């Protein structure tokens, strides 16, 4: 796989993500679209399933306003990765059995590693929310 080509394609999605994160309702729509696709192809995504779901979860929390303390660059990278996953126009088309999600998995793993500290903060925040007593 040509990593330069992959990075170039990903940068296109980053530009789209920069615009998308401003429009919270569109971001939520893309999250729903991505979750639908992920659930449809869950078997092909077992190696990255937990990472993928966490990325969708934080994007949804950002878009619905419940978690906004993530740096702008991190949420853009996350949304770009999710857009890449959703797109049928990625480097290796998803319909190619056995290989279709290899590029998606690589992009999502790289995004996950890039924003790992922000994901840890999100998980800590989420755990703290569960411990808040609602009156």
MDTraj code that builds the backbone (N, CA, C; nanometers):
import mdtraj as md
import numpy as np

residues = "UNK UNK UNK UNK UNK UNK UNK UNK UNK UNK UNK UNK UNK UNK UNK UNK UNK UNK UNK UNK UNK UNK UNK UNK UNK UNK UNK UNK UNK UNK UNK UNK UNK UNK UNK UNK UNK UNK UNK UNK UNK UNK UNK UNK UNK UNK UNK UNK UNK UNK UNK UNK UNK UNK UNK UNK UNK UNK UNK UNK UNK UNK UNK UNK UNK UNK UNK UNK UNK UNK UNK UNK UNK UNK UNK UNK UNK UNK UNK UNK UNK UNK UNK UNK UNK UNK UNK UNK UNK UNK UNK UNK UNK UNK UNK UNK UNK UNK UNK UNK UNK UNK UNK UNK UNK UNK UNK UNK UNK UNK UNK UNK UNK UNK UNK UNK UNK UNK UNK UNK UNK UNK UNK UNK UNK UNK UNK UNK UNK UNK UNK UNK UNK UNK UNK".split()
xyz = np.array([
    [0.0851, -0.1181, 0.0000],
    [0.0000, 0.0000, 0.0000],
    [0.0892, 0.1238, 0.0000],
    [0.0562, 0.2189, -0.0825],
    [0.1326, 0.3423, -0.0954],
    [0.0896, 0.4404, 0.0143],
    [0.1755, 0.4554, 0.1160],
    [0.1415, 0.5415, 0.2298],
    [0.1290, 0.6881, 0.1906],
    [0.2082, 0.7332, 0.0955],
    [0.1974, 0.8729, 0.0512],
    [0.0621, 0.8999, -0.0126],
    [0.0157, 0.8040, -0.0910],
    [-0.1152, 0.8173, -0.1539],
    [-0.2252, 0.8173, -0.0470],
    [-0.2068, 0.7311, 0.0514],
    [-0.3038, 0.7227, 0.1609],
    [-0.3087, 0.8534, 0.2400],
    [-0.1919, 0.9091, 0.2714],
    [-0.1862, 1.0369, 0.3439],
    [-0.2495, 1.1487, 0.2627],
    [-0.2237, 1.1479, 0.1331],
    [-0.2802, 1.2496, 0.0452],
    [-0.4328, 1.2426, 0.0452],
    [-0.4869, 1.1207, 0.0364],
    [-0.6322, 1.1029, 0.0398],
    [-0.6888, 1.1483, 0.1746],
    [-0.6183, 1.1130, 0.2816],
    [-0.6647, 1.1497, 0.4149],
    [-0.6693, 1.3017, 0.4316],
    [-0.5724, 1.3717, 0.3757],
    [-0.5705, 1.5186, 0.3864],
    [-0.6934, 1.5820, 0.3218],
    [-0.7461, 1.5190, 0.2176],
    [-0.8692, 1.5671, 0.1554],
    [-0.9841, 1.5573, 0.2556],
    [-0.9880, 1.4465, 0.3289],
    [-1.0926, 1.4271, 0.4286],
    [-1.0750, 1.5225, 0.5470],
    [-0.9504, 1.5582, 0.5784],
    [-0.9278, 1.6546, 0.6869],
    [-0.9866, 1.7906, 0.6514],
    [-0.9736, 1.8296, 0.5256],
    [-1.0317, 1.9578, 0.4832],
    [-1.1834, 1.9553, 0.4973],
    [-1.2446, 1.8446, 0.4602],
    [-1.3902, 1.8307, 0.4764],
    [-1.4280, 1.8317, 0.6234],
    [-1.3479, 1.7665, 0.7052],
    [-1.3760, 1.7586, 0.8492],
    [-1.3680, 1.8962, 0.9141],
    [-1.2767, 1.9804, 0.8709],
    [-1.2640, 2.1157, 0.9261],
    [-1.3951, 2.1923, 0.9103],
    [-1.4598, 2.1743, 0.7969],
    [-1.5871, 2.2415, 0.7735],
    [-1.7009, 2.1725, 0.8475],
    [-1.6950, 2.0402, 0.8526],
    [-1.8034, 1.9630, 0.9119],
    [-1.8162, 1.9837, 1.0625],
    [-1.7044, 1.9935, 1.1349],
    [-1.7131, 2.0046, 1.2810],
    [-1.7809, 2.1334, 1.3266],
    [-1.7893, 2.2306, 1.2385],
    [-1.8584, 2.3556, 1.2706],
    [-2.0100, 2.3338, 1.2691],
    [-2.0560, 2.2450, 1.1832],
    [-2.1982, 2.2153, 1.1689],
    [-2.2295, 2.0887, 1.2484],
    [-2.2693, 2.1081, 1.3725],
    [-2.2883, 1.9964, 1.4643],
    [-2.3938, 1.8961, 1.4168],
    [-2.5029, 1.9446, 1.3583],
    [-2.6071, 1.8507, 1.3140],
    [-2.5569, 1.7645, 1.1983],
    [-2.4788, 1.8215, 1.1088],
    [-2.4207, 1.7417, 0.9994],
    [-2.3199, 1.6412, 1.0534],
    [-2.2456, 1.6807, 1.1557],
    [-2.1510, 1.5884, 1.2179],
    [-2.2265, 1.4704, 1.2775],
    [-2.3360, 1.4983, 1.3473],
    [-2.4179, 1.3908, 1.4044],
    [-2.4726, 1.2986, 1.2959],
    [-2.5134, 1.3553, 1.1830],
    [-2.5631, 1.2739, 1.0713],
    [-2.4538, 1.1808, 1.0195],
    [-2.3330, 1.2327, 1.0070],
    [-2.2207, 1.1504, 0.9592],
    [-2.1864, 1.0408, 1.0595],
    [-2.1955, 1.0724, 1.1880],
    [-2.1707, 0.9710, 1.2907],
    [-2.2732, 0.8587, 1.2763],
    [-2.3997, 0.8939, 1.2601],
    [-2.5041, 0.7924, 1.2434],
    [-2.4802, 0.7091, 1.1177],
    [-2.4438, 0.7748, 1.0098],
    [-2.4144, 0.7051, 0.8840],
    [-2.2977, 0.6074, 0.9029],
    [-2.1965, 0.6526, 0.9725],
    [-2.0795, 0.5688, 0.9962],
    [-2.1099, 0.4505, 1.0863],
    [-2.1892, 0.4733, 1.1907],
    [-2.2272, 0.3636, 1.2803],
    [-2.3074, 0.2574, 1.2060],
    [-2.3930, 0.3034, 1.1174],
    [-2.4724, 0.2107, 1.0369],
    [-2.3808, 0.1236, 0.9503],
    [-2.2841, 0.1867, 0.8861],
    [-2.1895, 0.1136, 0.8016],
    [-2.1043, 0.0191, 0.8873],
    [-2.0590, 0.0671, 1.0008],
    [-1.9751, -0.0154, 1.0884],
    [-2.0502, -0.1400, 1.1339],
    [-2.1747, -0.1226, 1.1751],
    [-2.2542, -0.2373, 1.2206],
    [-2.2791, -0.3371, 1.1082],
    [-2.2942, -0.2866, 0.9876],
    [-2.3166, -0.3719, 0.8710],
    [-2.1930, -0.4583, 0.8412],
    [-2.0749, -0.4044, 0.8700],
    [-1.9486, -0.4722, 0.8373],
    [-1.8696, -0.5095, 0.9627],
    [-1.9388, -0.5310, 1.0716],
    [-1.8735, -0.5565, 1.2005],
    [-1.7715, -0.6699, 1.1933],
    [-1.8041, -0.7762, 1.1230],
    [-1.7138, -0.8902, 1.1122],
    [-1.5796, -0.8548, 1.0507],
    [-1.5807, -0.7663, 0.9527],
    [-1.4573, -0.7252, 0.8854],
    [-1.3771, -0.6265, 0.9695],
    [-1.4377, -0.5751, 1.0749],
    [-1.3753, -0.4695, 1.1551],
    [-1.3366, -0.5153, 1.2957],
    [-1.3356, -0.6443, 1.3206],
    [-1.3120, -0.6927, 1.4563],
    [-1.1803, -0.6440, 1.5157],
    [-1.0782, -0.6284, 1.4344],
    [-0.9482, -0.5850, 1.4856],
    [-0.9457, -0.4420, 1.5360],
    [-1.0373, -0.3609, 1.4862],
    [-1.0396, -0.2190, 1.5264],
    [-1.1741, -0.1765, 1.5839],
    [-1.2598, -0.2731, 1.6125],
    [-1.3973, -0.2415, 1.6527],
    [-1.4039, -0.1468, 1.7724],
    [-1.3347, -0.1782, 1.8805],
    [-1.3409, -0.0950, 2.0018],
    [-1.2893, 0.0460, 1.9751],
    [-1.1816, 0.0570, 1.8992],
    [-1.1273, 0.1893, 1.8650],
    [-1.2279, 0.2678, 1.7824],
    [-1.2856, 0.2009, 1.6833],
    [-1.3814, 0.2660, 1.5949],
    [-1.5017, 0.3183, 1.6729],
    [-1.5559, 0.2358, 1.7607],
    [-1.6723, 0.2765, 1.8395],
    [-1.6373, 0.3948, 1.9306],
    [-1.5188, 0.3937, 1.9894],
    [-1.4777, 0.5058, 2.0747],
    [-1.4641, 0.6343, 1.9929],
    [-1.4103, 0.6250, 1.8729],
    [-1.3985, 0.7436, 1.7868],
    [-1.5369, 0.7977, 1.7507],
    [-1.6297, 0.7081, 1.7173],
    [-1.7665, 0.7524, 1.6894],
    [-1.8292, 0.8156, 1.8132],
    [-1.8051, 0.7564, 1.9279],
    [-1.8638, 0.8047, 2.0530],
    [-1.8161, 0.9456, 2.0872],
    [-1.6870, 0.9701, 2.0755],
    [-1.6357, 1.1032, 2.1095],
    [-1.6809, 1.2067, 2.0062],
    [-1.6907, 1.1660, 1.8805],
    [-1.7405, 1.2590, 1.7774],
    [-1.8857, 1.2962, 1.8055],
    [-1.9646, 1.1987, 1.8480],
    [-2.1049, 1.2257, 1.8808],
    [-2.1141, 1.3169, 2.0032],
    [-2.0336, 1.2880, 2.1054],
    [-2.0359, 1.3703, 2.2271],
    [-1.9954, 1.5141, 2.1954],
    [-1.8987, 1.5309, 2.1070],
    [-1.8567, 1.6653, 2.0666],
    [-1.9712, 1.7349, 1.9914],
    [-2.0293, 1.6639, 1.8971],
    [-2.1325, 1.7240, 1.8127],
    [-2.2604, 1.7562, 1.8894],
    [-2.2936, 1.6749, 1.9897],
    [-2.4164, 1.7046, 2.0642],
    [-2.3903, 1.8013, 2.1808],
    [-2.2642, 1.8426, 2.1971],
    [-2.2303, 1.9439, 2.2960],
    [-2.2036, 1.8929, 2.4360],
    [-2.2081, 1.7612, 2.4558],
    [-2.1863, 1.7099, 2.5910],
    [-2.0382, 1.7026, 2.6276],
    [-1.9497, 1.6996, 2.5276],
    [-1.8051, 1.6973, 2.5552],
    [-1.7358, 1.7846, 2.4514],
    [-1.6885, 1.9000, 2.4950],
    [-1.6290, 1.9947, 2.4009],
    [-1.4853, 2.0338, 2.4366],
    [-1.4263, 1.9666, 2.5343],
    [-1.2922, 2.0068, 2.5780],
    [-1.1807, 1.9394, 2.4985],
    [-1.2139, 1.8788, 2.3878],
    [-1.1133, 1.8167, 2.3022],
    [-1.0528, 1.9235, 2.2111],
    [-0.9218, 1.9215, 2.1905],
    [-0.8606, 2.0199, 2.1007],
    [-0.9186, 2.0102, 1.9589],
    [-0.9303, 2.1235, 1.8950],
    [-0.9895, 2.1309, 1.7609],
    [-0.9170, 2.0384, 1.6626],
    [-0.7848, 2.0347, 1.6686],
    [-0.7083, 1.9490, 1.5781],
    [-0.7391, 1.8018, 1.5978],
    [-0.7658, 1.7620, 1.7205],
    [-0.7980, 1.6223, 1.7498],
    [-0.9358, 1.5842, 1.6980],
    [-1.0347, 1.6710, 1.7195],
    [-1.1685, 1.6375, 1.6717],
    [-1.1719, 1.6392, 1.5184],
    [-1.0941, 1.7265, 1.4577],
    [-1.0866, 1.7276, 1.3107],
    [-1.0247, 1.5974, 1.2605],
    [-0.9184, 1.5520, 1.3251],
    [-0.8553, 1.4252, 1.2851],
    [-0.9527, 1.3087, 1.3017],
    [-1.0264, 1.3077, 1.4123],
    [-1.1228, 1.2000, 1.4371],
    [-1.2322, 1.2013, 1.3303],
    [-1.2895, 1.3161, 1.3059],
    [-1.3972, 1.3261, 1.2069],
    [-1.3438, 1.2924, 1.0678],
    [-1.2226, 1.3339, 1.0364],
    [-1.1627, 1.3003, 0.9067],
    [-1.1478, 1.1486, 0.8924],
    [-1.1037, 1.0830, 0.9985],
    [-1.0918, 0.9371, 0.9959],
    [-1.2261, 0.8701, 0.9755],
    [-1.3281, 0.9222, 1.0405],
    [-1.4621, 0.8667, 1.0255],
    [-1.5173, 0.8930, 0.8853],
    [-1.4892, 1.0102, 0.8305],
    [-1.5307, 1.0400, 0.6930],
    [-1.4618, 0.9460, 0.5949],
    [-1.3347, 0.9196, 0.6183],
    [-1.2610, 0.8266, 0.5328],
    [-1.3273, 0.6888, 0.5395],
    [-1.3617, 0.6463, 0.6590],
    [-1.4265, 0.5171, 0.6776],
    [-1.5603, 0.5107, 0.6035],
    [-1.6375, 0.6170, 0.6102],
    [-1.7695, 0.6210, 0.5490],
    [-1.7608, 0.6244, 0.3965],
    [-1.6616, 0.6909, 0.3451],
    [-1.6525, 0.7154, 0.2013],
    [-1.6313, 0.5876, 0.1200],
    [-1.7049, 0.5757, 0.0110],
    [-1.6796, 0.4632, -0.0799],
    [-1.5593, 0.4917, -0.1711],
    [-1.5078, 0.6138, -0.1645],
    [-1.3985, 0.6547, -0.2524],
    [-1.2636, 0.6543, -0.1822],
    [-1.2388, 0.5527, -0.1013],
    [-1.1098, 0.5456, -0.0350],
    [-1.0106, 0.4682, -0.1221],
    [-0.8919, 0.4477, -0.0719],
    [-0.7846, 0.3896, -0.1517],
    [-0.8159, 0.2475, -0.1973],
    [-0.8685, 0.1654, -0.1082],
    [-0.9090, 0.0289, -0.1439],
    [-1.0602, 0.0215, -0.1249],
    [-1.1356, 0.0050, -0.2327],
    [-1.2820, 0.0019, -0.2203],
    [-1.3283, -0.1065, -0.1224],
    [-1.4270, -0.0713, -0.0412],
    [-1.4748, -0.1587, 0.0655],
    [-1.5358, -0.2887, 0.0143],
    [-1.5823, -0.2899, -0.1094],
    [-1.6472, -0.4102, -0.1612],
    [-1.5480, -0.5213, -0.1965],
    [-1.4185, -0.4933, -0.1925],
    [-1.3186, -0.5964, -0.2208],
    [-1.3046, -0.6851, -0.0974],
    [-1.3551, -0.8053, -0.1086],
    [-1.3582, -0.8983, 0.0053],
    [-1.2183, -0.9238, 0.0602],
    [-1.2072, -0.9121, 0.1915],
    [-1.0814, -0.9404, 0.2596],
    [-0.9833, -0.8253, 0.2621],
    [-0.9947, -0.7324, 0.1700],
    [-0.9001, -0.6207, 0.1632],
    [-0.9659, -0.4842, 0.1757],
    [-1.0955, -0.4785, 0.1546],
    [-1.1657, -0.3514, 0.1456],
    [-1.1527, -0.2580, 0.2645],
    [-1.1292, -0.3132, 0.3829],
    [-1.1212, -0.2277, 0.5014],
    [-0.9789, -0.2133, 0.5548],
    [-0.8802, -0.2631, 0.4804],
    [-0.7407, -0.2539, 0.5259],
    [-0.6973, -0.1079, 0.5361],
    [-0.7263, -0.0287, 0.4336],
    [-0.6878, 0.1125, 0.4374],
    [-0.7659, 0.1884, 0.5432],
    [-0.8941, 0.1551, 0.5590],
    [-0.9756, 0.2193, 0.6628],
    [-0.9165, 0.1901, 0.8010],
    [-0.8827, 0.0639, 0.8241],
    [-0.8263, 0.0235, 0.9534],
    [-0.6947, 0.0951, 0.9797],
    [-0.6127, 0.1094, 0.8765],
    [-0.4850, 0.1782, 0.8927],
    [-0.5065, 0.3251, 0.9290],
    [-0.5929, 0.3924, 0.8557],
    [-0.6226, 0.5339, 0.8843],
    [-0.6785, 0.5488, 1.0258],
    [-0.7756, 0.4665, 1.0611],
    [-0.8382, 0.4783, 1.1929],
    [-0.7400, 0.4475, 1.3050],
    [-0.6510, 0.3523, 1.2839],
    [-0.5490, 0.3215, 1.3848],
    [-0.4517, 0.4377, 1.4014],
    [-0.4151, 0.4998, 1.2910],
    [-0.3243, 0.6150, 1.2985],
    [-0.3911, 0.7325, 1.3697],
    [-0.5174, 0.7567, 1.3386],
    [-0.5918, 0.8636, 1.4064],
    [-0.6011, 0.8325, 1.5554],
    [-0.6333, 0.7088, 1.5878],
    [-0.6461, 0.6677, 1.7273],
    [-0.5165, 0.6943, 1.8035],
    [-0.4047, 0.6568, 1.7441],
    [-0.2748, 0.6798, 1.8093],
    [-0.2457, 0.8286, 1.8235],
    [-0.2831, 0.9065, 1.7224],
    [-0.2579, 1.0507, 1.7238],
    [-0.3351, 1.1199, 1.8358],
    [-0.4542, 1.0726, 1.8646],
    [-0.5398, 1.1402, 1.9634],
    [-0.5555, 1.0582, 2.0924],
    [-0.4693, 0.9627, 2.1145],
    [-0.4816, 0.8705, 2.2287],
    [-0.4944, 0.9438, 2.3623],
    [-0.4144, 1.0481, 2.3841],
    [-0.4221, 1.1211, 2.5113],
    [-0.5566, 1.1908, 2.5274],
    [-0.6094, 1.2425, 2.4178],
    [-0.7407, 1.3074, 2.4239],
    [-0.8510, 1.2047, 2.4487],
    [-0.8343, 1.0855, 2.3951],
    [-0.9313, 0.9784, 2.4197],
    [-0.9277, 0.9348, 2.5656],
    [-0.8090, 0.9295, 2.6241],
    [-0.7964, 0.8965, 2.7665],
    [-0.8683, 1.0009, 2.8521],
    [-0.8513, 1.1275, 2.8182],
    [-0.9188, 1.2345, 2.8919],
    [-1.0707, 1.2212, 2.8784],
    [-1.1149, 1.1878, 2.7596],
    [-1.2579, 1.1682, 2.7369],
    [-1.3106, 1.0534, 2.8223],
    [-1.2382, 0.9422, 2.8239],
    [-1.2820, 0.8269, 2.9026],
    [-1.2845, 0.8595, 3.0518],
    [-1.1886, 0.9385, 3.0989],
    [-1.1892, 0.9818, 3.2389],
    [-1.3096, 1.0706, 3.2664],
    [-1.3370, 1.1630, 3.1759],
    [-1.4530, 1.2508, 3.1883],
    [-1.5813, 1.1682, 3.1908],
    [-1.5904, 1.0716, 3.1009],
    [-1.7086, 0.9866, 3.0921],
    [-1.7295, 0.9077, 3.2223],
    [-1.6216, 0.8543, 3.2765],
    [-1.6289, 0.7805, 3.4028],
    [-1.6743, 0.8727, 3.5151],
    [-1.6243, 0.9955, 3.5174],
    [-1.6638, 1.0927, 3.6196],
    [-1.8123, 1.1266, 3.6078],
    [-1.8637, 1.1313, 3.4854],
    [-2.0062, 1.1618, 3.4653],
    [-2.0942, 1.0536, 3.5267],
    [-2.0492, 0.9311, 3.5217],
    [-2.1252, 0.8205, 3.5804],
    [-2.1285, 0.8295, 3.7327],
    [-2.0273, 0.8950, 3.7900],
    [-2.0184, 0.9049, 3.9359],
    [-2.0899, 1.0263, 3.9916],
    [-2.1381, 1.1136, 3.9055],
    [-2.2116, 1.2325, 3.9514],
    [-2.3507, 1.1906, 3.9957],
    [-2.3872, 1.2330, 4.1140],
    [-2.5212, 1.2030, 4.1661],
    [-2.6163, 1.3085, 4.1129],
    [-2.7163, 1.2630, 4.0411],
    [-2.8156, 1.3555, 3.9875],
    [-2.9295, 1.3730, 4.0876],
    [-2.9566, 1.4990, 4.1190],
    [-3.0619, 1.5311, 4.2179],
    [-3.1873, 1.5725, 4.1459],
])
top = md.Topology()
chain = top.add_chain()
for i, resn in enumerate(residues, 1):
    res = top.add_residue(resn, chain, resSeq=i)
    for name in ("N", "CA", "C"):
        top.add_atom(name, md.element.get_by_symbol(name[0]), res)
traj = md.Trajectory(xyz[None], top)
